[in-house]
Amino acid sequence: MNQNKLIIASLVTLFTFSLSYITLAQDGKRDLYELKIYHIANSDQEKMIDQYLKSAFIPAAHKAGVSNVGVFKPLPSEEDAGEKIYVFLPFKNSKAYFEFQNKLEKDQTYQNAGKEYIYAAHDNPPYTRLETRLLQAFTGNPRMNTPELSSPKNERVYELRSYEAATERLYRQKVKMFNSGEIDIFDKLDFNPVFYAETLAGATMPNLMYLTTFENMKERNAHWDAFRVDPDWEAMKDLEEYRNTVSKNVTRLLRPADYSDF
């Protein structure tokens, strides 16, 4: 019995040490991001989620220390238009991420403002499914950037890309490519990025994700035209170490909700 207690105590100590190490490793180094994707079936669900995010969730997030909450919807031209709502949450470290939900549960103002969503009936849910992806910022861009745009939100184009790889090794090579020069090219050409990140948990791993922003569709197309013929990109794209690093490119063109922080 004593030996069993000793084993259990040792395992608890090891787990606590490992968790503390992970938390400390995050502090002050790279952001953690949560990307929540609401899958919706109709306009009633969209209205319920809009009201919840605008009146309850975003104010509570600000109070909890999470600033710059982004809410985006697919452009009308996208295949999933009217079917998804994307919510982006930046956290400075893993401690802030794990404490966030607890803060919401203790916030009575949030609970009252979000009552319709929180206590929705089983036969009248606010969404069909809720997908969550946990991301970690690249070393080459460790903190999120607030885009510098002047156009009205209903004209902006936010481009969310997911680059999937066939294997973990090839995925790591694509991450290396971004950190070793591809981010610099995007910066040089003023792509106004919000984040570049590795996917730690999600449905299509191994993959990386990033979000760039543009004043309008015309500007978006012009930026990509410039990127394709950029001499630095031309020199980099065919290097042997970066070949076959992307097996699938999933691109979503989004627009910020009128109540989104950016």
N, C-alpha and C positions, 0 to 999 in steps of 0.2 A: 504493500500500500504506500509506504513512504517513498519507494522507488518510483511508483507511478506519479505521485505528487511532484517529485523532483523533475520528472520528464515533462509534465504539464507546465510546471513553473518555468522550465528552461525554454519551452516552445513559446510561451507567452512573452518572455523576455526577448527572445529572438524576433518575434513578430513586431513587438513594440519598437525595438531598435531599428528594424528594417523600415517600418512606416515612418519613423522619425527621420531616418536618413533620406528617404524619398522626399519628404516634405522639405527638409533643409536644403536638399539639392536643388529644389525649385526656387527657393526664396531669392529674389533679386537677380535671377538669371534670365529666364524665359517665361513669357506669358503662357497660361493655359487658356484654351478657348472651348466653350461649349456651343455647338451649333445644333439647335433644336429645329426639327422640321415637322410642322403640323400637316398631316394629310387630311384634307377636308372634302366633303361630298356635295356641299351646297352653300348658298349665300347666307343661310341662317347660321351655320357653323362659323363662317367667316366673320359675320357680325359679332357673334359671341366672343370669339377669340380677339378681335380688334378691340372690343370694349374692355375685355380683361387685361390685355397688354397695356393699353393706353391709360386706363384709370386705376389699375391695381398693381400689375406686375412691374412695370417700368418705374413708377414712383417708389415702390418698395425696394427695387434693385438699387436705385440711387441712394436710398437711405442706408442700405446695407453696404455701401461702398463700391458698388459695381456701376461705373459710369460708362457712357457711350454704348448703350444697348442698341443694336441694329435690328430693324424689322424690315424684311424684304418680301416682295411678291413677284412671281414670274410675269414678264411682259406678255401682253395679249397674244403676241406671235409665238410664244413658247407652247410646247405640247402639253405642259402641265399647268397652263394658265387657269386660275380659279380653283386649283386643286391642292396648292401648297402655300404655306406661310413659313418663312425662314426667320429664326430668331438667333442673333449672334450675341454671346456674352463673353466679355474678356475678364480674366482673373489674373492678378499679379503673381500668384503662386498657388500651389495645391491646397494649402491651408485655407485660403480664401474660398476656393472652390468647394471644399467639403463642408465649410461652415455656412455657406450661403443658404441652403435649404432650411437649415435649423433657424436661421434668422427670419426667414419668411414665415415659418410656423409660429414664431413668437410675436409677429407683427400683427396686432389686432386691427389696425387700420387697413392693412392689406387684406386680412381675412374678411372684413366687412365689405370692402370695395370689390373684391373678387368673388363674392358669395355665389353669384349665378353660375360662374365657371367651376368653382371649387366643388360646389354641391350639386352639380348637374345630375339629372336622373339618368339611370342606365339606358333608358329608351329615348333619351334626348341628349346624347353626348356632344361636346363641343368639337370633336374631331373623330375621324375613323381610326387613325393610329398616330402615335407620336414617336418620331425617330430622333435619336440623340447621337451626336458624334463628338468625341472628346479629342481635342487637338492640342499640339504643343508647337509653339512658335519656332521657326528656324533660328539657328545660331546667327545667321546672316541678317536677320530682321527680328530681334528678340521681343519687341514690343509692337502692339498694334499702332497704326497710324490713322488719324482722323482725316479723311479726304478733304482736300481744299478745292471745293467746287462752288460755283456761283449761280448755276442754272437752277430753276425751280425743281423741286424733287420729282415732279411728275414728268420731267424731261430726261432725268438722269438715267444712265445705264450702268448697273453694277454687274460685273461678270465674275461668276463663281465657277472655278474650274477644279476638277478632280482628275489627277493623273494616276491611273492605276498601272501597276507593274506586274509582270508575270511571276517574279520571285522577289523575296526579301532583298537579295543582293542587288538586283537591278533597281529596286525601289531606292535603296540607299545611295546608289550611284546617281539617280536623278536628284535626290536631295542634295548631294554633293555638288551637282551641276549648278543648282540654284545658288548655293552658298559660295561657290567659286567663281561666279561671274554673271549668271543669268539675272539675278536680282539687280546687279549693277546696270545691266542693259535696260531693264524695266524702269529703273530710276532715271537713267539718262534720258529716256524717251517720255518721261512724265506720265506713267501709267496710273499714278495716284493709288498705290496699293493700300488696302486696309490691313491685310495679313498674308503671310506665307506660313504654312504649318504642316507638320507631320501628323498623320492620323494615329492616335494611340488606341482608339476603340471606335469601331464603326462597321458598316455593313459591307464595304467593298475593299477591305484591306488585302494586300498592302497598297496604300495610296497616299498621296499628298494632296493638299488643297490650298488654293489661294484666291483672293478676292481683289480685283482691280476695279477702278471706278472712272467714269467718263461723264462729261457734260451732257452728251446726247449720243444718239446712234451714229451720226455722221462722224463725230470725234472718235468714237470707239473704232470704227472701221479704218479711219485714217491712221490711228496709232498702230493697229496691227499691220497695216500696209508698210509702215515705216520699220516695224520690228522685223518683218520677213527679209528685208534687204539690208538690215543694219550690218556693217562689216564685222563688228564684234560677234554678232550672232552667227554670221556666215562662217567665221573662223572656229566657232565653238561647237556648232551643231553636229559636225561630222567627225569629231574626235572619236577614236576607237573606244575609249573608256565610257562614252555616253551613248553608244549605239544600243538600240532595242530596249531603252529604259522605260518607255511608255507603251503599254499594250492597249490602253483605252483612254481616250480623252472625253470626259463628260463635262460639257459646258452648259451653264444655265445663265440666261440673261434676266436680270432682276431689276426691280425699281423699289426704292425705299418707300415705306408707308409714310403718310403725312405726319405721323406722330413718332417716327423713328428718330433716334438721337442724331443720326448722320445719314 
